[in-house]
Amino acid sequence: MSSAVARSIRVTFRPGWGAPEGKGLLAREERIRTLLRVLVSYPEVRHILPDRISLDAGAEPRVLETVARFLQRQDWLVQSVEVQ
């Protein structure tokens, strides 16, 4: 992968949570807001969209794995996670 290309994690949500109806990662639900606070604590996180988290191109593979594993543990919200 080119160092100029950002990396991302795409999230597929359980029914009712995805965008646009549930607004995905941008929902105002308290658990999701807490989840966002954890995600933005990683300095490699560039921005968060309803179904995607963009990380710096230079992010270590283990950071992507850690974030992906963290999201997968949110089984009340997340159906699947794909590192791109």
Order of alpha helices (4+ residues) and beta strands (2+ residues): beta-alpha-beta-beta-alpha-beta
